Amino acid sequence: MRPSDMMLVVLLAILGVCSGSVQDFMSLSPSRRDVMMMQMRTTKENASPGYATAQLDQIVDHTNNDNNVTFVQQYLYNDTFWDRDHGGPVFLLVGGEFGAAAWWSMLIPTILPLAQQMKALIVLPEHRFFGSSFPVPNLHVDNLNKLFTFEQAISDLAYFHGYVSSKFEVSSSTPWVAFGCSYSGVLASFFRTDHPELVVGAIVSSAPVYLKFDFSEFNEQAAINAADTSVGGSQACHDAIASGFGEFNDLLFKSDNASTIQKLFSTCSPFTKDLDKMTLTWTLQALFSYPFQWSKFYNPSDNALTDFCNEILAPGNSSFNNLVTMTKSRLSTPCLPSNFSQVVEILKSTLDTQPTPDAWFMQYFYLECSQIGYYATCEEKDNCIFASLNVSFYDEFCQVFDISPSDRDARMQALNSRYGGTTPTGTNIFSVNGSFDPYHLLSATTPNLSRGNDATVIKGAPHCANNDDPTPTDPPQLVLARKQVAAQVFEWVTTTTQAN
């Protein structure tokens, strides 16, 4: 979910290292997309016994009762185990910022055996503006402002509930349970809050339900992770990061030696303003964010934090020189972008075209700028040990969509008030988080049993860890969390079934 991971998509677009349109580049992200796909695994290998693909006519604008215009929304389903005649439940997997197939493979590993046990129907609607489900043929700002909102997405889920109930002849007494992870977990939580009559509960994993634009806490947690020996870090690693990025920041922002950074980091053009310099630091955030959110100390093949520490602590060079080497080793492009205005113009040029089914960048970028934020800032006043990047950069960056910071802040404040932030106003919401994941700081981590809301925090676990395929090396707390999820779903379903 790290917003700055978008940077490498822009790198490809700016440098033109491939042929094709700008939007083609936007669909290729070798950073955020690969990060998510590492967690999602391939559908072919992990969705067995598979899913069927279908479509429905979804309402374009739920806020306009006089307009019945529809668009084609894709959805996936698996009815292999479903026992309709004996009240088998419906598991609603909530899609997010990728196509439906990607979210299926993300959520299905631990849900499939639960569906088999409970004889459930599984359905997953594709999120509007992602995959093949576009309500309009372009990304004009006016269209996004009106049609790409939480209200529209939640209304899509409610409409989909009615469609599935009719299409699959689901009894009105059949319990539905919503599942989501990361942004889709936020949506699942909000859906349960708005429509408790449609789902009996929601299981939300690593869901940052407190919407915050300036998310400085991300890098605060990342610094804690870097020093934590129990998850693969060390104090020496923490100190090397602080030293390496400290020298980088001093050369870039506090001296007349910015040209040294241009040469060492092979920037594409000279710096003419601070926004150009922060374009480079944004790049570095993208390159180095993975180990501090996704690393698994219990999985030798994906203990990314230890690997990062070994690199920055490599003997024979200073941590700054190691940082330079690490940057170059992660890129296949001839230079790094350092022209903020050029980045903005390239992004603006994509708004008149419809993204390809694999694209996600501009849509999620709009969502961040307008409603959810999560921008990981790094400022000296916060004792941040990484590359400096302040909130004014993101304010300027979001002008791609002509978004007023005051309007954005008011919208986010209203959403936090409606849904409760880290203390959800809804009921029957079970939140699962990992203490390693910085997003647990914006999530519901404290139970509120008076509202039926439970929570568990898995020590040392990364983002959405409970959705991963179980492995023999999983720590006991992760194993327990999966059992707690299963027990909670069973309780919701059986209680509802018995009541009916």
TORFILUM-814964 format. One record per residue (C-alpha): residue number from 1; chain; x, y, z. Coordinates in Angstrom, 1 decimal, decimal comma, always signed. Each point is the difference from the previous one (the first is absolute). Example, Ala and Ser with C-alpha at 12.3 -4.5 7.8 and 13.67 -1.06 7.14 Angstrom:
REM TORFILUM-814964
<1 'A' <+12,3 -4,5 +7,8>> <2 'A' <+1,4 +3,4 -0,7>> 
This chain:
REM TORFILUM-814964
<1 'A' <+0,0 +0,0 +0,0>> <2 'A' <+3,0 +2,3 +0,3>> <3 'A' <-1,1 +3,0 -2,2>> <4 'A' <+3,5 +1,0 -0,9>> <5 'A' <+0,5 -3,4 -1,6>> <6 'A' <-1,7 +1,6 -3,0>> <7 'A' <+3,3 +1,7 -0,9>> <8 'A' <+1,5 -2,7 -2,2>> <9 'A' <-3,1 +0,0 -2,3>> <10 'A' <+0,7 +3,7 -0,6>> <11 'A' <+3,7 -0,9 -0,6>> <12 'A' <-1,0 -2,2 -2,9>> <13 'A' <-2,3 +2,6 -1,4>> <14 'A' <+2,5 +2,9 +0,2>> <15 'A' <+3,0 -1,9 -1,3>> <16 'A' <-1,9 -1,8 -2,7>> <17 'A' <+1,9 -3,2 +0,5>> <18 'A' <-2,7 -2,0 -1,7>> <19 'A' <-2,2 +0,7 -3,1>> <20 'A' <-3,7 +0,8 +0,3>> <21 'A' <-2,2 +2,6 +1,5>> <22 'A' <+0,5 +1,6 +3,4>> <23 'A' <-3,0 -1,9 +1,3>> <24 'A' <+1,8 -3,2 -1,0>> <25 'A' <+2,8 +1,0 +2,3>> <26 'A' <-2,6 +0,7 +2,8>> <27 'A' <-1,0 -3,7 -0,1>> <28 'A' <+3,5 -1,4 +0,5>> <29 'A' <+1,0 +1,1 +3,4>> <30 'A' <+3,1 -2,0 +1,0>> <31 'A' <-0,3 +1,3 +3,5>> <32 'A' <-3,5 +0,1 +1,6>> <33 'A' <-1,5 -2,4 -2,4>> <34 'A' <+2,8 -2,6 +0,5>> <35 'A' <-0,2 +0,5 +3,8>> <36 'A' <-3,7 -0,8 +0,0>> <37 'A' <+0,4 -2,9 -2,4>> <38 'A' <+2,6 -1,5 +2,2>> <39 'A' <-2,7 -0,2 +2,6>> <40 'A' <-2,8 -0,9 -2,3>> <41 'A' <+1,7 -2,9 -1,7>> <42 'A' <-1,3 -1,2 -3,4>> <43 'A' <-3,7 -0,8 -0,3>> <44 'A' <+0,7 -3,0 -2,2>> <45 'A' <+2,0 -1,7 +2,8>> <46 'A' <-2,0 +1,0 +3,0>> <47 'A' <-3,6 +0,5 -0,9>> <48 'A' <-0,8 -3,7 -0,4>> <49 'A' <-2,6 -1,2 -0,6>> <50 'A' <-0,2 +3,4 -1,7>> <51 'A' <-2,6 +2,5 -0,7>> <52 'A' <-2,5 +0,9 -2,7>> <53 'A' <-0,1 +3,5 -1,5>> <54 'A' <-3,3 +1,8 -0,7>> <55 'A' <-1,3 +3,5 -0,4>> <56 'A' <-2,9 +2,2 +1,1>> <57 'A' <-1,4 +3,3 -1,0>> <58 'A' <+1,0 +2,3 +2,9>> <59 'A' <-1,4 +3,5 +0,6>> <60 'A' <+2,4 +2,8 -1,1>> <61 'A' <-1,2 +2,6 +2,4>> <62 'A' <-1,8 -1,1 +3,2>> <63 'A' <-0,5 +3,6 +1,1>> <64 'A' <-2,3 +0,8 -3,0>> <65 'A' <-3,3 -1,8 +0,3>> <66 'A' <-1,1 +1,4 -3,3>> <67 'A' <+2,9 -1,5 -2,0>> <68 'A' <-0,1 -3,8 -0,6>> <69 'A' <+3,1 -0,1 -2,1>> <70 'A' <+2,0 -3,2 +0,7>> <71 'A' <+3,5 -1,3 -0,7>> <72 'A' <+1,3 -3,6 -0,2>> <73 'A' <+1,5 -1,1 +3,2>> <74 'A' <+2,0 -3,2 +0,2>> <75 'A' <-0,2 -2,4 +2,9>> <76 'A' <+1,4 -3,4 +0,9>> <77 'A' <-1,7 -2,8 +1,9>> <78 'A' <+0,5 -3,6 +1,3>> <79 'A' <-3,1 -2,0 +0,8>> <80 'A' <+1,9 -3,4 +0,2>> <81 'A' <-0,7 -0,5 +3,7>> <82 'A' <-3,2 +2,0 +0,4>> <83 'A' <-2,9 -1,7 +1,7>> <84 'A' <-2,8 +2,3 -1,0>> <85 'A' <-2,8 -2,3 +1,3>> <86 'A' <+1,4 -0,1 +3,5>> <87 'A' <+0,8 +3,6 +0,5>> <88 'A' <+3,7 +0,1 -1,1>> <89 'A' <+1,3 +3,5 +0,5>> <90 'A' <+1,3 +2,5 -2,6>> <91 'A' <+3,6 +1,2 +0,3>> <92 'A' <+0,3 +3,5 -1,5>> <93 'A' <+3,6 +0,6 -1,0>> <94 'A' <+0,3 +3,8 -0,5>> <95 'A' <+2,2 +1,0 -2,9>> <96 'A' <+2,4 +3,0 +0,1>> <97 'A' <+2,6 +1,8 -2,1>> <98 'A' <+0,7 -2,8 -2,5>> <99 'A' <-2,1 -2,2 -2,2>> <100 'A' <-2,2 -2,7 +1,5>> <101 'A' <+2,3 -2,9 -0,8>> <102 'A' <+2,9 +1,6 +2,0>> <103 'A' <-2,3 +0,5 +3,1>> <104 'A' <-1,3 -3,5 -0,3>> <105 'A' <+3,5 -1,5 +0,3>> <106 'A' <+0,8 +2,4 +2,8>> <107 'A' <-3,0 -0,9 +2,2>> <108 'A' <-0,8 -3,6 -1,0>> <109 'A' <+2,8 -2,1 +1,6>> <110 'A' <-1,4 +0,1 +3,6>> <111 'A' <-3,7 +0,6 -1,1>> <112 'A' <-0,3 -3,0 -2,3>> <113 'A' <+0,4 -2,7 +2,7>> <114 'A' <-2,4 +2,0 +2,2>> <115 'A' <-2,5 +0,1 -2,9>> <116 'A' <+0,4 -3,8 -0,4>> <117 'A' <-0,5 -0,6 +3,7>> <118 'A' <-3,1 +2,3 +0,2>> <119 'A' <-1,4 -0,9 -3,5>> <120 'A' <+0,1 +3,6 -1,1>> <121 'A' <-0,5 +1,8 -3,3>> <122 'A' <+3,0 +2,4 -0,7>> <123 'A' <-0,5 +3,1 -2,1>> <124 'A' <+2,3 +2,9 -0,8>> <125 'A' <-1,1 +3,1 -1,9>> <126 'A' <+2,6 +2,0 -1,8>> <127 'A' <+0,4 +3,6 +1,3>> <128 'A' <-1,2 +2,7 -2,3>> <129 'A' <+2,8 +1,7 -2,0>> <130 'A' <+2,2 -3,1 +0,3>> <131 'A' <+0,5 -3,1 -2,2>> <132 'A' <-2,7 +0,0 -2,7>> <133 'A' <-2,7 +1,8 +2,0>> <134 'A' <+0,0 +3,6 -1,1>> <135 'A' <-3,1 +2,1 +0,4>> <136 'A' <+1,3 +2,7 -2,4>> <137 'A' <+2,5 -0,3 -2,9>> <138 'A' <+2,7 +2,4 +1,5>> <139 'A' <+1,4 +1,4 +3,2>> <140 'A' <-1,2 +3,6 -0,3>> <141 'A' <+0,2 +1,7 +3,3>> <142 'A' <-3,7 +0,9 +0,0>> <143 'A' <-0,8 -3,7 -0,5>> <144 'A' <+2,3 -1,1 +2,8>> <145 'A' <-1,3 +2,6 +2,4>> <146 'A' <-3,6 -1,2 -0,5>> <147 'A' <+0,3 -3,7 -0,6>> <148 'A' <+3,2 -1,2 +1,8>> <149 'A' <-1,0 +0,4 +3,7>> <150 'A' <-0,6 -2,2 +3,0>> <151 'A' <-3,7 +0,7 -0,4>> <152 'A' <-0,1 -1,3 -3,5>> <153 'A' <+2,2 -3,1 +0,8>> <154 'A' <-2,1 -0,9 +3,0>> <155 'A' <-3,2 +0,4 -2,0>> <156 'A' <+1,5 -2,3 -2,6>> <157 'A' <+0,4 -2,7 +2,6>> <158 'A' <-3,6 +0,5 +1,2>> <159 'A' <-1,3 -0,3 -3,5>> <160 'A' <+2,2 -3,0 -0,7>> <161 'A' <-1,4 -1,7 +3,1>> <162 'A' <-3,5 +0,4 -1,4>> <163 'A' <+1,1 -1,3 -3,4>> <164 'A' <+1,7 -3,1 +1,4>> <165 'A' <-3,0 -0,7 +2,2>> <166 'A' <-2,2 -0,1 -3,0>> <167 'A' <+2,4 -1,6 -2,5>> <168 'A' <+1,0 -2,8 +2,4>> <169 'A' <-3,4 -0,3 +1,8>> <170 'A' <+1,6 +0,8 +3,3>> <171 'A' <-2,6 -0,2 +2,8>> <172 'A' <-0,6 +3,3 +1,9>> <173 'A' <+1,0 -1,8 +3,2>> <174 'A' <+3,4 -1,1 -1,3>> <175 'A' <+2,8 +1,7 +1,9>> <176 'A' <+2,7 +1,9 -2,0>> <177 'A' <+3,5 +0,8 +1,3>> <178 'A' <+2,3 +2,6 -1,5>> <179 'A' <+3,7 -0,4 -0,3>> <180 'A' <+2,7 +2,6 -1,0>> <181 'A' <+3,6 +0,8 +0,3>> <182 'A' <+1,8 +3,4 +0,0>> <183 'A' <-2,2 +2,5 -2,0>> <184 'A' <-2,5 -2,7 -0,7>> <185 'A' <-0,2 -0,7 +3,7>> <186 'A' <-0,8 +3,7 +0,6>> <187 'A' <-2,8 -0,3 -2,5>> <188 'A' <-1,3 -3,2 +1,6>> <189 'A' <+0,0 +1,7 +3,4>> <190 'A' <-1,9 +3,0 -1,3>> <191 'A' <-2,5 -2,3 -1,9>> <192 'A' <-0,8 -1,8 +3,2>> <193 'A' <-0,5 +3,3 +1,8>> <194 'A' <-2,4 +1,3 -2,6>> <195 'A' <-1,8 -3,2 -0,7>> <196 'A' <-0,2 -2,3 +3,0>> <197 'A' <-3,2 -1,4 -1,5>> <198 'A' <+2,0 -1,5 -2,9>> <199 'A' <+3,1 -1,5 +1,7>> <200 'A' <+0,1 -1,5 +3,5>> <201 'A' <+3,6 +1,0 +0,4>> <202 'A' <+3,3 +1,0 -1,6>> <203 'A' <+3,5 -1,5 +0,3>> <204 'A' <+2,5 +2,8 -0,8>> <205 'A' <+3,7 -0,6 -0,3>> <206 'A' <+2,6 +2,8 +0,2>> <207 'A' <-2,8 +2,5 -0,7>> <208 'A' <+1,1 +3,7 +0,7>> <209 'A' <-3,5 +1,2 +0,9>> <210 'A' <+1,2 +3,3 +1,3>> <211 'A' <+0,5 +2,1 -3,1>> <212 'A' <+3,0 +2,3 +0,3>> <213 'A' <+1,8 +2,0 -2,7>> <214 'A' <+3,3 +0,6 +1,9>> <215 'A' <+1,0 -3,5 +1,1>> <216 'A' <+3,3 +0,8 +1,6>> <217 'A' <-0,5 -3,0 +2,4>> <218 'A' <+0,8 -2,3 -2,9>> <219 'A' <+3,7 +0,9 +0,2>> <220 'A' <+0,0 +0,1 +3,8>> <221 'A' <-1,1 -3,7 +0,0>> <222 'A' <+2,4 -0,8 -2,8>> <223 'A' <+2,8 +1,4 +2,2>> <224 'A' <-1,1 -2,2 +2,9>> <225 'A' <-0,1 -3,0 -2,3>> <226 'A' <+3,6 +0,7 -1,2>> <227 'A' <+1,3 -0,2 +3,6>> <228 'A' <-2,1 -3,0 +1,1>> <229 'A' <+2,1 -3,2 +0,1>> <230 'A' <-3,1 -2,2 +0,4>> <231 'A' <-1,1 +0,9 -3,6>> <232 'A' <+3,4 +0,0 -1,7>> <233 'A' <+1,2 +3,5 +0,8>> <234 'A' <+2,7 +1,2 +2,3>> <235 'A' <+1,2 +3,2 +1,7>> <236 'A' <+2,9 +0,1 -2,4>> <237 'A' <-2,4 -0,2 -2,9>> <238 'A' <-2,1 +2,8 +1,4>> <239 'A' <+3,1 +2,2 +0,5>> <240 'A' <+1,3 -0,7 -3,5>> <241 'A' <-3,3 +1,0 -1,5>> <242 'A' <+0,1 +3,2 +2,0>> <243 'A' <+3,6 +0,7 -1,0>> <244 'A' <-0,4 -0,8 -3,7>> <245 'A' <-3,2 +1,9 -0,5>> <246 'A' <+1,2 +2,8 +2,3>> <247 'A' <+3,0 +0,6 -2,3>> <248 'A' <-2,3 -0,2 -3,0>> <249 'A' <-2,4 +2,6 +1,5>> <250 'A' <+2,8 +2,4 +1,0>> <251 'A' <+1,5 -0,1 -3,4>> <252 'A' <-3,3 +0,5 -1,8>> <253 'A' <-1,7 +2,6 +2,2>> <254 'A' <+2,6 +1,6 +2,3>> <255 'A' <+3,0 +0,7 -2,1>> <256 'A' <+1,1 +1,3 -3,3>> <257 'A' <+0,9 -3,5 -1,0>> <258 'A' <-3,2 -1,2 -1,6>> <259 'A' <+1,9 -0,6 -3,1>> <260 'A' <+1,8 -2,8 +1,8>> <261 'A' <-3,3 -1,7 +0,5>> <262 'A' <-0,9 +0,6 -3,7>> <263 'A' <+3,2 -1,7 -1,0>> <264 'A' <+0,0 -2,9 +2,4>> <265 'A' <-3,7 -0,8 -0,5>> <266 'A' <+0,0 +0,6 -3,7>> <267 'A' <-2,9 +2,5 -0,1>> <268 'A' <-1,6 +0,7 -3,4>> <269 'A' <+0,2 +3,8 +0,4>> <270 'A' <+1,4 +2,7 +2,3>> <271 'A' <-2,0 +1,0 +3,1>> <272 'A' <-1,7 +3,4 -0,5>> <273 'A' <-2,1 +0,0 +3,2>> <274 'A' <-0,7 -2,0 +3,1>> <275 'A' <-2,8 -1,9 -1,6>> <276 'A' <+2,5 -1,4 -2,5>> <277 'A' <+2,2 -1,2 +2,9>> <278 'A' <-3,0 -1,6 +1,7>> <279 'A' <-0,9 -1,7 -3,3>> <280 'A' <+3,3 -1,9 +0,5>> <281 'A' <-0,7 -0,8 +3,7>> <282 'A' <-3,4 -1,3 -1,1>> <283 'A' <+1,8 -2,4 -2,3>> <284 'A' <+2,1 -1,2 +2,8>> <285 'A' <-3,1 -0,6 +2,2>> <286 'A' <-1,4 -2,2 -2,8>> <287 'A' <+3,2 -1,9 -0,3>> <288 'A' <+0,5 -0,8 +3,6>> <289 'A' <-3,5 -0,3 +1,6>> <290 'A' <-0,6 -3,7 -0,4>> <291 'A' <+2,2 -1,3 +2,8>> <292 'A' <-1,7 +2,2 +2,6>> <293 'A' <-3,5 -1,1 -0,7>> <294 'A' <+0,0 -3,4 -1,5>> <295 'A' <+3,1 -1,8 +1,4>> <296 'A' <-0,7 -3,4 +1,6>> <297 'A' <+2,5 -0,8 +2,7>> <298 'A' <-1,4 -3,6 +0,1>> <299 'A' <+0,5 -0,6 -3,7>> <300 'A' <+3,6 -0,4 -1,0>> <301 'A' <-0,9 +0,6 -3,7>> <302 'A' <-1,7 +3,3 +0,7>> <303 'A' <+1,9 +1,5 +3,0>> <304 'A' <+0,5 +3,2 -1,9>> <305 'A' <+1,0 +2,1 +3,0>> <306 'A' <+3,0 -2,1 +0,8>> <307 'A' <+1,0 +0,1 -3,7>> <308 'A' <-0,3 +3,8 +0,0>> <309 'A' <+2,1 +0,3 +3,2>> <310 'A' <+2,7 -2,3 -1,4>> <311 'A' <+0,3 +2,3 -3,0>> <312 'A' <+0,2 +3,3 +1,8>> <313 'A' <+2,4 -1,4 +2,6>> <314 'A' <+2,3 -1,6 -2,7>> <315 'A' <+3,6 +0,4 +1,1>> <316 'A' <+2,5 +2,1 -1,8>> <317 'A' <-2,3 +3,0 -0,7>> <318 'A' <-1,9 +2,7 +1,9>> <319 'A' <-3,7 -0,5 +0,4>> <320 'A' <-0,5 +2,9 -2,4>> <321 'A' <+2,1 -1,6 -2,7>> <322 'A' <-1,8 -3,3 +0,6>> <323 'A' <-3,3 +1,9 -0,5>> <324 'A' <+1,3 +1,3 -3,4>> <325 'A' <+0,9 -3,6 -1,0>> <326 'A' <-3,4 -1,3 +1,2>> <327 'A' <-1,8 +2,6 -2,0>> <328 'A' <+1,8 -0,8 -3,2>> <329 'A' <-0,4 -3,7 +0,4>> <330 'A' <-3,8 +0,3 +0,2>> <331 'A' <-0,4 +1,9 -3,3>> <332 'A' <+0,4 -0,9 -3,6>> <333 'A' <-0,6 +3,6 -1,2>> <334 'A' <+2,8 +2,3 -1,1>> <335 'A' <-1,0 +2,9 +2,4>> <336 'A' <-2,4 +0,9 +2,7>> <337 'A' <-2,7 +2,7 -0,5>> <338 'A' <+0,6 +3,3 +1,7>> <339 'A' <-2,4 +2,3 -1,8>> <340 'A' <-3,2 +0,4 +2,0>> <341 'A' <-1,8 +2,0 -2,7>> <342 'A' <+0,7 -2,7 -2,6>> <343 'A' <-1,4 -2,7 +2,3>> <344 'A' <-3,2 +2,0 +0,5>> <345 'A' <-0,5 +0,7 -3,7>> <346 'A' <+0,5 -3,7 -0,9>> <347 'A' <-2,6 -1,0 +2,6>> <348 'A' <-2,5 +2,6 -1,2>> <349 'A' <+0,3 -1,3 -3,5>> <350 'A' <-1,5 -3,3 +1,0>> <351 'A' <-3,3 +1,4 +1,2>> <352 'A' <-1,6 +0,1 -3,4>> <353 'A' <+0,5 -3,7 -0,7>> <354 'A' <-1,6 -3,2 +1,5>> <355 'A' <+2,6 -2,1 +1,8>> <356 'A' <+0,7 -3,5 -1,0>> <357 'A' <-1,5 -2,9 +2,1>> <358 'A' <+3,4 -0,5 +1,7>> <359 'A' <+0,4 +3,7 +0,9>> <360 'A' <-0,6 +1,3 +3,5>> <361 'A' <+2,4 +2,9 +0,5>> <362 'A' <-2,0 +3,1 -0,8>> <363 'A' <-3,2 -1,2 +1,6>> <364 'A' <+1,7 -0,9 +3,3>> <365 'A' <+2,0 +3,2 -0,2>> <366 'A' <-3,3 +2,0 -0,2>> <367 'A' <-1,4 -2,0 +2,9>> <368 'A' <+3,0 +0,9 +2,1>> <369 'A' <-0,1 +3,6 -0,9>> <370 'A' <-3,7 +0,5 +0,5>> <371 'A' <-1,1 -2,4 +2,8>> <372 'A' <+2,5 -2,3 +1,8>> <373 'A' <+3,4 +1,7 +0,0>> <374 'A' <+2,5 -2,4 +1,6>> <375 'A' <+2,9 +2,0 -1,3>> <376 'A' <+3,2 -0,9 +1,9>> <377 'A' <+1,7 +3,3 +0,7>> <378 'A' <+3,5 +0,2 +1,5>> <379 'A' <+1,1 +3,2 +1,7>> <380 'A' <+2,8 +0,9 +2,3>> <381 'A' <-2,3 +1,3 +2,7>> <382 'A' <-1,4 -3,6 +0,3>> <383 'A' <+3,5 -1,5 +0,3>> <384 'A' <-0,5 -1,9 -3,2>> <385 'A' <+3,0 -2,1 -1,0>> <386 'A' <-0,9 -0,3 -3,7>> <387 'A' <+0,0 +2,3 -3,1>> <388 'A' <-1,6 +3,4 +0,8>> <389 'A' <-3,5 +0,4 -1,5>> <390 'A' <-2,5 +2,5 +1,4>> <391 'A' <-3,7 +0,3 -0,4>> <392 'A' <+0,2 +3,0 -2,2>> <393 'A' <+1,4 -2,2 -2,8>> <394 'A' <-3,1 -2,2 +0,1>> <395 'A' <-2,3 +3,1 +0,1>> <396 'A' <+1,7 +1,2 -3,1>> <397 'A' <+0,0 -3,4 -1,6>> <398 'A' <-3,7 -0,4 +0,5>> <399 'A' <-0,6 +3,1 -2,1>> <400 'A' <+0,0 -2,4 -2,9>> <401 'A' <-3,7 -0,4 +1,0>> <402 'A' <-0,5 +3,7 +1,0>> <403 'A' <-0,8 -1,2 +3,5>> <404 'A' <-0,3 +2,7 +2,7>> <405 'A' <+1,8 -1,1 +3,2>> <406 'A' <-2,7 +1,6 +2,1>> <407 'A' <-2,8 -1,8 -1,9>> <408 'A' <+2,0 -3,3 +0,3>> <409 'A' <+0,6 +0,4 +3,7>> <410 'A' <-3,7 +0,8 +0,6>> <411 'A' <-1,0 -3,1 -2,0>> <412 'A' <+2,3 -2,2 +2,0>> <413 'A' <-1,1 +1,5 +3,3>> <414 'A' <-3,6 -0,7 -0,9>> <415 'A' <+0,8 -3,6 -0,9>> <416 'A' <+1,9 -0,5 +3,2>> <417 'A' <-2,9 +1,4 +2,0>> <418 'A' <-2,5 -2,2 -1,8>> <419 'A' <+1,9 -3,2 +0,3>> <420 'A' <+1,9 +0,6 +3,2>> <421 'A' <+3,6 -0,4 -1,1>> <422 'A' <+1,9 -2,4 +2,3>> <423 'A' <-3,2 -0,4 +2,1>> <424 'A' <-2,5 -1,2 -2,6>> <425 'A' <-3,6 +1,2 +0,4>> <426 'A' <-1,2 -3,2 -1,6>> <427 'A' <-0,5 -3,3 +1,7>> <428 'A' <+1,3 -3,5 -0,5>> <429 'A' <+3,3 +1,1 -1,6>> <430 'A' <+3,0 -2,2 +0,7>> <431 'A' <+3,3 +1,7 -0,7>> <432 'A' <+3,2 -2,0 -0,5>> <433 'A' <+3,3 +1,8 -0,1>> <434 'A' <+3,7 -0,6 +0,2>> <435 'A' <+2,2 +2,0 +2,3>> <436 'A' <+2,8 +0,2 -2,7>> <437 'A' <-2,4 +1,7 -2,5>> <438 'A' <+0,0 +3,8 +0,4>> <439 'A' <-3,6 +0,1 -1,0>> <440 'A' <-1,1 -1,6 +3,3>> <441 'A' <+0,5 +3,5 +1,4>> <442 'A' <-3,1 +1,1 -2,0>> <443 'A' <-2,0 -3,1 +0,6>> <444 'A' <-2,4 -1,2 +2,7>> <445 'A' <+2,3 -1,9 +2,4>> <446 'A' <-2,0 +0,1 +3,2>> <447 'A' <-3,1 -2,1 +0,5>> <448 'A' <-3,3 +1,7 +0,7>> <449 'A' <-2,1 -3,0 +1,0>> <450 'A' <-3,0 +2,1 +1,0>> <451 'A' <-0,4 +0,5 -3,8>> <452 'A' <+1,0 -3,5 -0,9>> <453 'A' <+3,3 +1,3 -1,4>> <454 'A' <+3,1 -2,1 +0,6>> <455 'A' <+3,6 +0,5 -0,9>> <456 'A' <+3,3 -1,8 +0,1>> <457 'A' <+3,5 +1,1 -0,7>> <458 'A' <+2,5 -2,6 -1,2>> <459 'A' <+3,4 +0,6 +1,5>> <460 'A' <+2,6 +0,6 -2,8>> <461 'A' <-2,4 -0,7 -2,9>> <462 'A' <-0,1 +2,1 -3,1>> <463 'A' <-2,8 +1,4 -2,1>> <464 'A' <-3,0 -2,4 -0,5>> <465 'A' <+2,0 -2,9 +1,3>> <466 'A' <-3,0 -2,0 +1,1>> <467 'A' <-1,1 -0,3 -3,7>> <468 'A' <+3,2 -1,7 -1,0>> <469 'A' <+0,1 -3,7 -0,7>> <470 'A' <+0,8 -1,8 +3,3>> <471 'A' <+3,6 -1,3 +0,2>> <472 'A' <+1,9 -2,2 +2,6>> <473 'A' <+2,0 +3,0 +1,1>> <474 'A' <-2,9 +2,2 +0,9>> <475 'A' <+0,3 +1,4 +3,5>> <476 'A' <-2,5 -1,2 +2,6>> <477 'A' <-1,8 +3,4 +0,2>> <478 'A' <-0,6 +0,0 -3,8>> <479 'A' <-1,4 -3,6 +0,3>> <480 'A' <-2,2 +1,1 +2,9>> <481 'A' <-1,3 +3,0 -1,9>> <482 'A' <-1,2 -2,1 -2,9>> <483 'A' <-1,8 -2,3 +2,5>> <484 'A' <-1,6 +3,1 +1,7>> <485 'A' <-1,3 +1,2 -3,4>> <486 'A' <-1,5 -3,4 -0,8>> <487 'A' <-1,6 -0,2 +3,5>> <488 'A' <-1,5 +3,5 -0,4>> <489 'A' <-1,4 -0,7 -3,4>> <490 'A' <-1,5 -3,3 +1,3>> <491 'A' <-1,6 +1,9 +2,9>> <492 'A' <-1,5 +2,7 -2,2>> <493 'A' <-1,4 -2,6 -2,4>> <494 'A' <-1,4 -2,5 +2,4>> <495 'A' <-1,5 +2,7 +2,2>> <496 'A' <-1,8 +1,5 -2,9>> <497 'A' <-1,1 -3,4 -1,4>> <498 'A' <-1,4 -1,1 +3,4>> <499 'A' <-1,8 +3,3 +0,4>> <500 'A' <-1,8 -0,6 -3,3>> 
